[in-house]
Amino acid sequence: MIAISTQDKRKAVIEHLEELRLRIIKCAVFIIAASVICYNFSGKILSNIIKPAGRTVFIAPQEAFVTHVKVAFITGALASVPFILFETWRFVSEALQRQEKKYILLFAPLSLVLFAIGAFFGYAVILPVAMKFLLGFSTEYITPMLSVGMYVSFAGLLIFAFGIMFELPIAALFATKIGLVTPYFLSKRRREAVVIIFIIAAFFTPPDAVTQILMAVPLLALYEASILFSKLVYKRGEI
């Protein structure tokens, strides 16, 4: 009886691994196909990313081509996120409890929306301001000649960072759910948060109040949203 049970368990594990392998292959094929399609638009996408920098150069023969491929792959991967999440959901949903499924179905779309808003904010607001600040250090003896590959990596990292930053309300929700923080703790630290946010805004923006406020207000709104999300879980004990 034990031998049969062990054999069944091994069979189940093998079946799950095979299913995982097939889903990974599906996702990889989808990403490649999406990247090939996005390559046709990589020039336009790249020109929009480069706008805040003014002009860029490539310092290796293959750099321009590799950068186009990089942009196409990143764009294709981002476009594939819904499909990847769908395949992930199909793989793990059977092992989840009803309440866990409820959490995921409720907050996964919200998480995607927040990330998209944060990434767009990073691209449309922060990247131009950051480039203006950094290029402001040029002098008659220091002329900026930005490598297109390095600039795209810098811009991509900044955009991704703000996408992650906008996940703060979701992070606060789950941190409250598992008992790491409370809404009262977040509210009590509001003053410190405001000071830190304005220091960050002052560092990355030119020395004018309008630009600093333009950057600080969304971050303050995120912190307030984090408190609200935390209260939602802390009061009711459930979502």
GROMACS elastic network, one bead per residue, 0.5 to 0.9 nm:
[ bonds ]
;  ai    aj funct       b0    kb
    1     4     6  0.51803   500
    1     5     6  0.61983   500
    1     6     6  0.86379   500
    2     5     6  0.50156   500
    2     6     6  0.60886   500
    2     7     6  0.84899   500
    3     6     6  0.51344   500
    3     7     6  0.60973   500
    3     8     6  0.85905   500
    4     7     6  0.50248   500
    4     8     6  0.61321   500
    4     9     6  0.86182   500
    5     8     6  0.50832   500
    5     9     6  0.62309   500
    5    10     6  0.86827   500
    6     9     6  0.50553   500
    6    10     6  0.62021   500
    6    11     6  0.85560   500
    7    10     6  0.51049   500
    7    11     6  0.61239   500
    7    12     6  0.85906   500
    8    12     6  0.61232   500
    8    13     6  0.86229   500
    9    12     6  0.50399   500
    9    13     6  0.61844   500
    9    14     6  0.85918   500
   10    13     6  0.50855   500
   10    14     6  0.61338   500
   10    15     6  0.85439   500
   11    14     6  0.51100   500
   11    15     6  0.61117   500
   11    16     6  0.86176   500
   12    15     6  0.50612   500
   12    16     6  0.61867   500
   12    17     6  0.86208   500
   13    16     6  0.51113   500
   13    17     6  0.61536   500
   13    18     6  0.85489   500
   14    17     6  0.50715   500
   14    18     6  0.60660   500
   14    19     6  0.85189   500
   15    18     6  0.50649   500
   15    19     6  0.61098   500
   15    20     6  0.85421   500
   16    19     6  0.50142   500
   16    20     6  0.60661   500
   16    21     6  0.85437   500
   16    91     6  0.85586   500
   17    21     6  0.60847   500
   17    22     6  0.86317   500
   18    21     6  0.50285   500
   18    22     6  0.62497   500
   18    23     6  0.86493   500
   19    22     6  0.51799   500
   19    23     6  0.62228   500
   19    24     6  0.86231   500
   19    91     6  0.77164   500
   20    23     6  0.51638   500
   20    24     6  0.61180   500
   20    25     6  0.85849   500
   20    88     6  0.89809   500
   20    91     6  0.72187   500
   21    24     6  0.51523   500
   21    25     6  0.62048   500
   21    26     6  0.86519   500
   22    25     6  0.50692   500
   22    26     6  0.61753   500
   22    27     6  0.86686   500
   23    27     6  0.61725   500
   23    28     6  0.85546   500
   23    84     6  0.87283   500
   23    87     6  0.64017   500
   23    88     6  0.79404   500
   23    91     6  0.80489   500
   24    27     6  0.50979   500
   24    28     6  0.61048   500
   24    29     6  0.85900   500
   24    84     6  0.87021   500
   24    87     6  0.85176   500
   25    28     6  0.50403   500
   25    29     6  0.60956   500
   25    30     6  0.84834   500
   26    29     6  0.52033   500
   26    30     6  0.61036   500
   26    31     6  0.86238   500
   26    84     6  0.87691   500
   26    87     6  0.84597   500
   27    30     6  0.50298   500
   27    31     6  0.61172   500
   27    32     6  0.86085   500
   27    80     6  0.77990   500
   27    83     6  0.73007   500
   27    84     6  0.58879   500
   27    87     6  0.76755   500
   28    31     6  0.51275   500
   28    32     6  0.61884   500
   28    33     6  0.85939   500
   29    32     6  0.51411   500
   29    33     6  0.61054   500
   29    34     6  0.85197   500
   30    33     6  0.51346   500
   30    34     6  0.60404   500
   30    35     6  0.84574   500
   30    76     6  0.86227   500
   30    77     6  0.86978   500
   30    80     6  0.67529   500
   30    83     6  0.79921   500
   30    84     6  0.86754   500
   31    34     6  0.50767   500
   31    35     6  0.59622   500
   31    36     6  0.85795   500
   31    73     6  0.76978   500
   31    76     6  0.57331   500
   31    77     6  0.54273   500
   31    78     6  0.86430   500
   31    79     6  0.80123   500
   31    80     6  0.57919   500
   31    81     6  0.88597   500
   31    84     6  0.89661   500
   32    35     6  0.50145   500
   32    36     6  0.61838   500
   32    37     6  0.86890   500
   32    73     6  0.75534   500
   32    76     6  0.72728   500
   32    77     6  0.81942   500
   33    36     6  0.51915   500
   33    37     6  0.63990   500
   33    38     6  0.86470   500
   33    76     6  0.78171   500
   34    37     6  0.51443   500
   34    38     6  0.60635   500
   34    39     6  0.85916   500
   34    72     6  0.83842   500
   34    73     6  0.79963   500
   34    75     6  0.80772   500
   34    77     6  0.73121   500
   34    79     6  0.70327   500
   34    80     6  0.69814   500
   35    39     6  0.60226   500
   35    40     6  0.89986   500
   35    69     6  0.82813   500
   35    71     6  0.87007   500
   35    72     6  0.51209   500
   35    74     6  0.75938   500
   35    75     6  0.67549   500
   35    77     6  0.70235   500
   35    79     6  0.86760   500
   36    39     6  0.51689   500
   36    40     6  0.72806   500
   36    69     6  0.89414   500
   36    72     6  0.71034   500
   36    73     6  0.79029   500
   36    76     6  0.77079   500
   37    40     6  0.58337   500
   37    41     6  0.76278   500
   37    72     6  0.80366   500
   37    76     6  0.77486   500
   38    41     6  0.52414   500
   38    42     6  0.60911   500
   38    71     6  0.83486   500
   38    72     6  0.50958   500
   38    73     6  0.76022   500
   38    75     6  0.65693   500
   38    76     6  0.59874   500
   39    43     6  0.78206   500
   39    68     6  0.70991   500
   39    69     6  0.67463   500
   39    71     6  0.77180   500
   39    73     6  0.77878   500
   39    75     6  0.87331   500
   39    76     6  0.84956   500
   40    43     6  0.74318   500
   40    44     6  0.87393   500
   40    72     6  0.81499   500
   41    44     6  0.55017   500
   41    45     6  0.62366   500
   41    46     6  0.85526   500
   41    72     6  0.77162   500
   42    46     6  0.57975   500
   42    47     6  0.84260   500
   42    68     6  0.57613   500
   42    69     6  0.77142   500
   42    70     6  0.89326   500
   42    71     6  0.61016   500
   42    72     6  0.55126   500
   42    75     6  0.84573   500
   43    46     6  0.50802   500
   43    47     6  0.61273   500
   43    48     6  0.87144   500
   43    68     6  0.68745   500
   43    71     6  0.87835   500
   44    47     6  0.51588   500
   44    48     6  0.64028   500
   44    49     6  0.87825   500
   45    48     6  0.52700   500
   45    49     6  0.63615   500
   45    50     6  0.87319   500
   45    71     6  0.76349   500
   45    72     6  0.86657   500
   45    75     6  0.88870   500
   46    49     6  0.50573   500
   46    50     6  0.60840   500
   46    51     6  0.86688   500
   46    67     6  0.85286   500
   46    68     6  0.73237   500
   46    71     6  0.69919   500
   46   152     6  0.81825   500
   47    50     6  0.50850   500
   47    51     6  0.62097   500
   48    51     6  0.53587   500
   48    52     6  0.81945   500
   49    52     6  0.70375   500
   49    53     6  0.82675   500
   49   123     6  0.78513   500
   49   152     6  0.73751   500
   49   155     6  0.74685   500
   49   156     6  0.88882   500
   50    53     6  0.53847   500
   50    54     6  0.65572   500
   50    55     6  0.70562   500
   50    56     6  0.73910   500
   50   148     6  0.80161   500
   50   151     6  0.79272   500
   50   152     6  0.76307   500
   50   155     6  0.87170   500
   51    54     6  0.53046   500
   51    55     6  0.75559   500
   51   128     6  0.82823   500
   52    55     6  0.86574   500
   52   127     6  0.68601   500
   52   129     6  0.82774   500
   52   130     6  0.88501   500
   52   131     6  0.63295   500
   52   132     6  0.77462   500
   53    56     6  0.70849   500
   53   128     6  0.76979   500
   53   131     6  0.62419   500
   53   132     6  0.80891   500
   53   135     6  0.83147   500
   53   146     6  0.79002   500
   53   151     6  0.81784   500
   55   145     6  0.79046   500
   55   146     6  0.74050   500
   55   148     6  0.86451   500
   56   145     6  0.63932   500
   56   147     6  0.57180   500
   56   148     6  0.52353   500
   56   149     6  0.89937   500
   56   151     6  0.79766   500
   57    64     6  0.84997   500
   57   145     6  0.65994   500
   57   146     6  0.59745   500
   57   147     6  0.50601   500
   57   148     6  0.56185   500
   57   149     6  0.87401   500
   58    61     6  0.73943   500
   58    62     6  0.83340   500
   58    63     6  0.57571   500
   58    64     6  0.60582   500
   58   146     6  0.80993   500
   58   147     6  0.52941   500
   58   148     6  0.56734   500
   58   149     6  0.72671   500
   59    62     6  0.86686   500
   59    63     6  0.69164   500
   59    64     6  0.88017   500
   59   147     6  0.66045   500
   59   148     6  0.85131   500
   60    63     6  0.52153   500
   60    64     6  0.79962   500
   61    64     6  0.73562   500
   61    65     6  0.83707   500
   62    65     6  0.54701   500
   62    66     6  0.60279   500
   62    67     6  0.85420   500
   63    66     6  0.50974   500
   63    67     6  0.59828   500
   63    68     6  0.86200   500
   63   147     6  0.86696   500
   63   148     6  0.76132   500
   63   149     6  0.63997   500
   64    67     6  0.51326   500
   64    68     6  0.63404   500
   64    69     6  0.87669   500
   64   148     6  0.71113   500
   64   149     6  0.72864   500
   65    68     6  0.51473   500
   65    69     6  0.63282   500
   65    70     6  0.86221   500
   66    69     6  0.50269   500
   66    70     6  0.60512   500
   66    71     6  0.86130   500
   66   149     6  0.78937   500
   67    71     6  0.61070   500
   67    72     6  0.84810   500
   67   148     6  0.72566   500
   67   149     6  0.55744   500
   67   152     6  0.75890   500
   68    71     6  0.51728   500
   68    72     6  0.61349   500
   68    73     6  0.85806   500
   69    72     6  0.50326   500
   69    73     6  0.60505   500
   69    74     6  0.85772   500
   70    73     6  0.51246   500
   70    74     6  0.61203   500
   70    75     6  0.84753   500
   70   149     6  0.88684   500
   70   152     6  0.88848   500
   71    74     6  0.52404   500
   71    75     6  0.60219   500
   71    76     6  0.83677   500
   71   152     6  0.81306   500
   72    75     6  0.51946   500
   72    76     6  0.59100   500
   72    77     6  0.84590   500
   73    77     6  0.59735   500
   73    78     6  0.85415   500
   74    77     6  0.50579   500
   74    78     6  0.61903   500
   74    79     6  0.85703   500
   75    78     6  0.51295   500
   75    79     6  0.61197   500
   75    80     6  0.85599   500
   76    79     6  0.50164   500
   76    80     6  0.61193   500
   76    81     6  0.88679   500
   77    80     6  0.50036   500
   77    81     6  0.65072   500
   78    81     6  0.53551   500
   78    82     6  0.84638   500
   79    82     6  0.72333   500
   79    83     6  0.83807   500
   80    83     6  0.53569   500
   80    84     6  0.61341   500
   80    85     6  0.86433   500
   81    85     6  0.60351   500
   81    86     6  0.84770   500
   82    85     6  0.51431   500
   82    86     6  0.61194   500
   82    87     6  0.87002   500
   83    87     6  0.62223   500
   83    88     6  0.85335   500
   84    87     6  0.51772   500
   84    88     6  0.60749   500
   84    89     6  0.84964   500
   85    89     6  0.59615   500
   85    90     6  0.85799   500
   85   108     6  0.89561   500
   86    89     6  0.50529   500
   86    90     6  0.62641   500
   86    91     6  0.86962   500
   87    90     6  0.51416   500
   87    91     6  0.63016   500
   87    92     6  0.88449   500
   88    91     6  0.51304   500
   88    92     6  0.62583   500
   88    93     6  0.82190   500
   89    92     6  0.53685   500
   89    93     6  0.54228   500
   89    94     6  0.88253   500
   90    93     6  0.56052   500
   90    94     6  0.76227   500
   91    94     6  0.72238   500
   91    95     6  0.84744   500
   92    95     6  0.55987   500
   92    96     6  0.66768   500
   93    96     6  0.52306   500
   93    97     6  0.82109   500
   93   101     6  0.70403   500
   94    97     6  0.80694   500
   96    99     6  0.81347   500
   96   100     6  0.59720   500
   96   101     6  0.62233   500
   97   100     6  0.52317   500
   97   101     6  0.62674   500
   97   102     6  0.87003   500
   98   101     6  0.51489   500
   98   102     6  0.62841   500
   98   103     6  0.88691   500
   99   103     6  0.63961   500
   99   104     6  0.88339   500
  100   103     6  0.51398   500
  100   104     6  0.63572   500
  100   105     6  0.86660   500
  101   104     6  0.52037   500
  101   105     6  0.60488   500
  101   106     6  0.83967   500
  102   105     6  0.52991   500
  102   106     6  0.60094   500
  102   107     6  0.85411   500
  102   239     6  0.86711   500
  103   106     6  0.52275   500
  103   107     6  0.60380   500
  103   108     6  0.80426   500
  103   239     6  0.72752   500
  104   107     6  0.53931   500
  104   108     6  0.53815   500
  104   109     6  0.84643   500
  105   108     6  0.58051   500
  105   109     6  0.71534   500
  106   109     6  0.67542   500
  106   110     6  0.72530   500
  107   111     6  0.59109   500
  107   112     6  0.85836   500
  107   170     6  0.77645   500
  108   111     6  0.50433   500
  108   112     6  0.63231   500
  108   113     6  0.87405   500
  109   112     6  0.51300   500
  109   113     6  0.62621   500
  109   114     6  0.86838   500
  110   113     6  0.50753   500
  110   114     6  0.61407   500
  110   115     6  0.85585   500
  110   170     6  0.84470   500
  111   114     6  0.51660   500
  111   115     6  0.61481   500
  111   116     6  0.86106   500
  111   166     6  0.86754   500
  111   167     6  0.64470   500
  111   170     6  0.68926   500
  112   115     6  0.51224   500
  112   116     6  0.61485   500
  112   117     6  0.86302   500
  112   167     6  0.87804   500
  113   116     6  0.51082   500
  113   117     6  0.61677   500
  113   118     6  0.85606   500
  114   117     6  0.51081   500
  114   118     6  0.60669   500
  114   119     6  0.85243   500
  114   163     6  0.71899   500
  114   164     6  0.85488   500
  114   166     6  0.56400   500
  114   167     6  0.60912   500
  114   169     6  0.89598   500
  114   170     6  0.89637   500
  115   118     6  0.50608   500
  115   119     6  0.60297   500
  115   120     6  0.85258   500
  115   160     6  0.84126   500
  115   162     6  0.78069   500
  115   164     6  0.61520   500
  115   165     6  0.79767   500
  115   166     6  0.58837   500
  115   167     6  0.62879   500
  116   119     6  0.51201   500
  116   120     6  0.61224   500
  116   121     6  0.85024   500
  116   163     6  0.63236   500
  116   166     6  0.86731   500
  117   120     6  0.51773   500
  117   121     6  0.60740   500
  117   122     6  0.85719   500
  117   162     6  0.88086   500
  117   163     6  0.69992   500
  117   166     6  0.74785   500
  118   122     6  0.60948   500
  118   123     6  0.86042   500
  118   159     6  0.76418   500
  118   160     6  0.81607   500
  118   161     6  0.83629   500
  118   162     6  0.50461   500
  118   164     6  0.72152   500
  118   165     6  0.69632   500
  118   166     6  0.51399   500
  118   167     6  0.81734   500
  119   122     6  0.50410   500
  119   123     6  0.62231   500
  119   124     6  0.85932   500
  119   158     6  0.84410   500
  119   160     6  0.59684   500
  119   161     6  0.76975   500
  119   162     6  0.55371   500
  119   164     6  0.80597   500
  119   166     6  0.83188   500
  120   123     6  0.50311   500
  120   124     6  0.58492   500
  120   125     6  0.80277   500
  120   159     6  0.73213   500
  120   162     6  0.84348   500
  120   163     6  0.78369   500
  121   124     6  0.52566   500
  121   125     6  0.54220   500
  121   126     6  0.66762   500
  121   127     6  0.86447   500
  121   159     6  0.78760   500
  121   162     6  0.73028   500
  121   163     6  0.81872   500
  122   125     6  0.56929   500
  122   127     6  0.58876   500
  122   128     6  0.88723   500
  122   155     6  0.88675   500
  122   158     6  0.66306   500
  122   160     6  0.78808   500
  122   161     6  0.79798   500
  122   162     6  0.54654   500
  122   163     6  0.74092   500
  123   126     6  0.61120   500
  123   127     6  0.52149   500
  123   128     6  0.74905   500
  123   155     6  0.77908   500
  123   156     6  0.87652   500
  123   158     6  0.79870   500
  123   159     6  0.56928   500
  123   162     6  0.87986   500
  124   127     6  0.65533   500
  124   128     6  0.69496   500
  125   128     6  0.60562   500
  125   129     6  0.65085   500
  125   130     6  0.87649   500
  125   214     6  0.83881   500
  125   215     6  0.76015   500
  126   129     6  0.51635   500
  126   130     6  0.58496   500
  126   131     6  0.84738   500
  126   158     6  0.82641   500
  126   159     6  0.83619   500
  126   162     6  0.87793   500
  126   204     6  0.80329   500
  126   205     6  0.83840   500
  126   215     6  0.73915   500
  127   130     6  0.50575   500
  127   131     6  0.60596   500
  127   132     6  0.85185   500
  127   155     6  0.68626   500
  127   158     6  0.72896   500
  127   159     6  0.76569   500
  128   131     6  0.52115   500
  128   132     6  0.61339   500
  128   133     6  0.85985   500
  129   132     6  0.51456   500
  129   133     6  0.61903   500
  129   134     6  0.86684   500
  129   204     6  0.70947   500
  129   205     6  0.58852   500
  129   206     6  0.74951   500
  129   211     6  0.83236   500
  130   133     6  0.50876   500
  130   134     6  0.60995   500
  130   135     6  0.84538   500
  130   204     6  0.57907   500
  130   205     6  0.66705   500
  130   206     6  0.87898   500
  131   134     6  0.50935   500
  131   135     6  0.57900   500
  131   136     6  0.81487   500
  132   135     6  0.53510   500
  132   136     6  0.59849   500
  132   205     6  0.83434   500
  132   206     6  0.79636   500
  133   136     6  0.51744   500
  133   137     6  0.74768   500
  133   204     6  0.68779   500
  133   205     6  0.64752   500
  133   206     6  0.62691   500
  134   137     6  0.59244   500
  134   138     6  0.81704   500
  134   204     6  0.87935   500
  135   138     6  0.57108   500
  135   144     6  0.70361   500
  136   139     6  0.81679   500
  137   142     6  0.80855   500
  138   141     6  0.76387   500
  138   142     6  0.50944   500
  138   143     6  0.57101   500
  138   144     6  0.64617   500
  139   143     6  0.64913   500
  139   144     6  0.89526   500
  140   143     6  0.67399   500
  146   149     6  0.85886   500
  146   150     6  0.74400   500
  146   151     6  0.64580   500
  147   150     6  0.53504   500
  147   151     6  0.59849   500
  147   152     6  0.85427   500
  148   151     6  0.50959   500
  148   152     6  0.60536   500
  148   153     6  0.85746   500
  149   152     6  0.53188   500
  149   153     6  0.63258   500
  149   154     6  0.87225   500
  150   153     6  0.51039   500
  150   154     6  0.61801   500
  150   155     6  0.86423   500
  151   155     6  0.60506   500
  151   156     6  0.83917   500
  152   155     6  0.50528   500
  152   156     6  0.58616   500
  152   157     6  0.84148   500
  153   156     6  0.51172   500
  153   157     6  0.60951   500
  153   158     6  0.86137   500
  154   157     6  0.52413   500
  154   158     6  0.62477   500
  154   159     6  0.86807   500
  155   158     6  0.51496   500
  155   159     6  0.61132   500
  155   160     6  0.84822   500
  156   159     6  0.51797   500
  156   160     6  0.60071   500
  156   161     6  0.84437   500
  157   160     6  0.50986   500
  157   161     6  0.59778   500
  157   162     6  0.87230   500
  158   161     6  0.50349   500
  158   162     6  0.64101   500
  158   163     6  0.86653   500
  159   162     6  0.53740   500
  159   163     6  0.63000   500
  159   164     6  0.88147   500
  160   164     6  0.62890   500
  160   165     6  0.85769   500
  161   164     6  0.51499   500
  161   165     6  0.60905   500
  161   166     6  0.87539   500
  162   166     6  0.61922   500
  162   167     6  0.87809   500
  163   166     6  0.53984   500
  163   167     6  0.69915   500
  164   167     6  0.52700   500
  164   168     6  0.75834   500
  165   168     6  0.57548   500
  165   219     6  0.86769   500
  165   222     6  0.87528   500
  166   169     6  0.72838   500
  166   170     6  0.86095   500
  166   219     6  0.82055   500
  166   222     6  0.68291   500
  167   170     6  0.54390   500
  167   171     6  0.62399   500
  167   172     6  0.87312   500
  167   222     6  0.86325   500
  168   172     6  0.60521   500
  168   173     6  0.85625   500
  168   222     6  0.67750   500
  168   223     6  0.73989   500
  168   225     6  0.84542   500
  168   226     6  0.63547   500
  169   172     6  0.50545   500
  169   173     6  0.61953   500
  169   174     6  0.88428   500
  169   222     6  0.65559   500
  169   223     6  0.72149   500
  169   224     6  0.84425   500
  169   225     6  0.57862   500
  169   227     6  0.75845   500
  169   228     6  0.82060   500
  169   229     6  0.61980   500
  169   230     6  0.78988   500
  170   173     6  0.50465   500
  170   174     6  0.64468   500
  170   175     6  0.85604   500
  170   226     6  0.72507   500
  170   229     6  0.73903   500
  170   230     6  0.88598   500
  171   174     6  0.53661   500
  171   175     6  0.59904   500
  171   176     6  0.85169   500
  171   226     6  0.79341   500
  172   176     6  0.60306   500
  172   177     6  0.84342   500
  172   181     6  0.76169   500
  172   182     6  0.87182   500
  172   183     6  0.87799   500
  172   226     6  0.54866   500
  172   227     6  0.74396   500
  172   229     6  0.68711   500
  172   230     6  0.58761   500
  173   176     6  0.52606   500
  173   177     6  0.61652   500
  173   178     6  0.88958   500
  173   226     6  0.70365   500
  173   227     6  0.84553   500
  173   228     6  0.87349   500
  173   229     6  0.53339   500
  173   231     6  0.82914   500
  173   232     6  0.79885   500
  173   233     6  0.66081   500
  173   234     6  0.87024   500
  174   178     6  0.62697   500
  174   179     6  0.84755   500
  174   180     6  0.86641   500
  174   230     6  0.80712   500
  174   233     6  0.84219   500
  175   178     6  0.54301   500
  175   179     6  0.61648   500
  175   180     6  0.51252   500
  175   181     6  0.58745   500
  175   182     6  0.82220   500
  175   230     6  0.81104   500
  176   180     6  0.57325   500
  176   182     6  0.55573   500
  176   183     6  0.76316   500
  176   229     6  0.87725   500
  176   230     6  0.57354   500
  176   231     6  0.83979   500
  176   233     6  0.68126   500
  176   234     6  0.65558   500
  177   180     6  0.77672   500
  177   181     6  0.83902   500
  177   182     6  0.88597   500
  177   230     6  0.79750   500
  177   233     6  0.62671   500
  177   234     6  0.70711   500
  177   237     6  0.76105   500
  177   238     6  0.80260   500
  178   181     6  0.82247   500
  179   182     6  0.71652   500
  179   234     6  0.89864   500
  181   184     6  0.83426   500
  181   185     6  0.64839   500
  181   186     6  0.74189   500
  181   230     6  0.82420   500
  182   185     6  0.52242   500
  182   186     6  0.65357   500
  182   187     6  0.87091   500
  182   227     6  0.84776   500
  182   230     6  0.65886   500
  182   231     6  0.76699   500
  182   234     6  0.69259   500
  183   186     6  0.50734   500
  183   187     6  0.60329   500
  183   188     6  0.84640   500
  183   226     6  0.83556   500
  183   227     6  0.53768   500
  183   228     6  0.75607   500
  183   229     6  0.83657   500
  183   230     6  0.52109   500
  183   231     6  0.54077   500
  183   232     6  0.89931   500
  183   234     6  0.72318   500
  184   187     6  0.50015   500
  184   188     6  0.59613   500
  184   189     6  0.85712   500
  184   227     6  0.82455   500
  184   230     6  0.89960   500
  184   231     6  0.84328   500
  185   188     6  0.50798   500
  185   189     6  0.62940   500
  185   190     6  0.87622   500
  186   189     6  0.52105   500
  186   190     6  0.63104   500
  186   193     6  0.88652   500
  186   223     6  0.84585   500
  186   224     6  0.89395   500
  186   226     6  0.82179   500
  186   227     6  0.62121   500
  186   230     6  0.85571   500
  187   190     6  0.51450   500
  187   191     6  0.84776   500
  187   224     6  0.85181   500
  187   227     6  0.67793   500
  188   191     6  0.75357   500
  188   192     6  0.87196   500
  189   192     6  0.54152   500
  189   193     6  0.62200   500
  189   194     6  0.87807   500
  190   194     6  0.61574   500
  190   195     6  0.87152   500
  190   223     6  0.81825   500
  190   224     6  0.86269   500
  191   194     6  0.51221   500
  191   195     6  0.63415   500
  191   196     6  0.86890   500
  192   195     6  0.51904   500
  192   196     6  0.62021   500
  192   197     6  0.85825   500
  193   196     6  0.51339   500
  193   197     6  0.60338   500
  193   198     6  0.86183   500
  193   220     6  0.81241   500
  193   223     6  0.79030   500
  194   197     6  0.51290   500
  194   198     6  0.62219   500
  194   199     6  0.85772   500
  194   216     6  0.85733   500
  194   219     6  0.89786   500
  194   220     6  0.68750   500
  194   223     6  0.89229   500
  195   198     6  0.53120   500
  195   199     6  0.61664   500
  195   200     6  0.86882   500
  196   199     6  0.50596   500
  196   200     6  0.62322   500
  196   201     6  0.86128   500
  197   200     6  0.51364   500
  197   201     6  0.61668   500
  197   202     6  0.85982   500
  197   215     6  0.89084   500
  197   216     6  0.60971   500
  197   217     6  0.89128   500
  197   219     6  0.68461   500
  197   220     6  0.72162   500
  198   202     6  0.59241   500
  198   203     6  0.84433   500
  198   212     6  0.72768   500
  198   213     6  0.79832   500
  198   215     6  0.85370   500
  198   216     6  0.59217   500
  199   202     6  0.50745   500
  199   203     6  0.61518   500
  199   204     6  0.87781   500
  200   203     6  0.51729   500
  200   204     6  0.63842   500
  200   205     6  0.85900   500
  200   212     6  0.89511   500
  200   215     6  0.89211   500
  200   216     6  0.80674   500
  201   204     6  0.54368   500
  201   205     6  0.59509   500
  201   211     6  0.82937   500
  201   212     6  0.52169   500
  201   213     6  0.75555   500
  201   214     6  0.85939   500
  201   215     6  0.58510   500
  201   216     6  0.56884   500
  202   205     6  0.53990   500
  202   206     6  0.72604   500
  202   207     6  0.70068   500
  202   208     6  0.86352   500
  202   209     6  0.86716   500
  202   211     6  0.87337   500
  202   212     6  0.57891   500
  202   213     6  0.89879   500
  202   215     6  0.89290   500
  202   216     6  0.87810   500
  203   206     6  0.79969   500
  203   207     6  0.87983   500
  203   212     6  0.88944   500
  204   212     6  0.82770   500
  204   215     6  0.88628   500
  205   208     6  0.77706   500
  205   211     6  0.63208   500
  205   212     6  0.59082   500
  205   215     6  0.80216   500
  206   209     6  0.85181   500
  206   211     6  0.69382   500
  206   212     6  0.75254   500
  207   211     6  0.79994   500
  207   212     6  0.77079   500
  208   211     6  0.59153   500
  208   212     6  0.65413   500
  208   213     6  0.88910   500
  209   212     6  0.51347   500
  209   213     6  0.60567   500
  209   214     6  0.84785   500
  210   213     6  0.52468   500
  210   214     6  0.60922   500
  210   215     6  0.88244   500
  211   215     6  0.64402   500
  211   216     6  0.86092   500
  212   215     6  0.53544   500
  212   216     6  0.60371   500
  212   217     6  0.85641   500
  213   217     6  0.57298   500
  213   218     6  0.88089   500
  214   217     6  0.58851   500
  214   218     6  0.74884   500
  215   218     6  0.63302   500
  215   219     6  0.70739   500
  216   219     6  0.52630   500
  216   220     6  0.61438   500
  216   221     6  0.86349   500
  217   220     6  0.50557   500
  217   221     6  0.61109   500
  217   222     6  0.86032   500
  218   222     6  0.61737   500
  218   223     6  0.87313   500
  219   223     6  0.63812   500
  219   224     6  0.87703   500
  220   223     6  0.50863   500
  220   224     6  0.63028   500
  220   225     6  0.85568   500
  221   224     6  0.50936   500
  221   225     6  0.60462   500
  221   226     6  0.85195   500
  222   226     6  0.61143   500
  222   227     6  0.87568   500
  223   227     6  0.64751   500
  223   228     6  0.88383   500
  224   227     6  0.51086   500
  224   228     6  0.63891   500
  224   229     6  0.87161   500
  225   228     6  0.50282   500
  225   229     6  0.61319   500
  225   230     6  0.84539   500
  226   229     6  0.51275   500
  226   230     6  0.60408   500
  226   231     6  0.85917   500
  227   231     6  0.61603   500
  227   232     6  0.86494   500
  228   231     6  0.50668   500
  228   232     6  0.62316   500
  228   233     6  0.89193   500
  229   232     6  0.50761   500
  229   233     6  0.66509   500
  229   234     6  0.86635   500
  230   233     6  0.54612   500
  230   234     6  0.59881   500
  230   235     6  0.85024   500
  231   235     6  0.57466   500
  231   236     6  0.82298   500
  232   235     6  0.58102   500
  232   236     6  0.64118   500
  232   237     6  0.80158   500
  232   238     6  0.79941   500
  232   239     6  0.71658   500
  233   236     6  0.55823   500
  233   237     6  0.52355   500
  233   238     6  0.55058   500
  233   239     6  0.58934   500
  234   237     6  0.53509   500
  234   238     6  0.77620   500
  235   238     6  0.81758   500
  236   239     6  0.72764   500
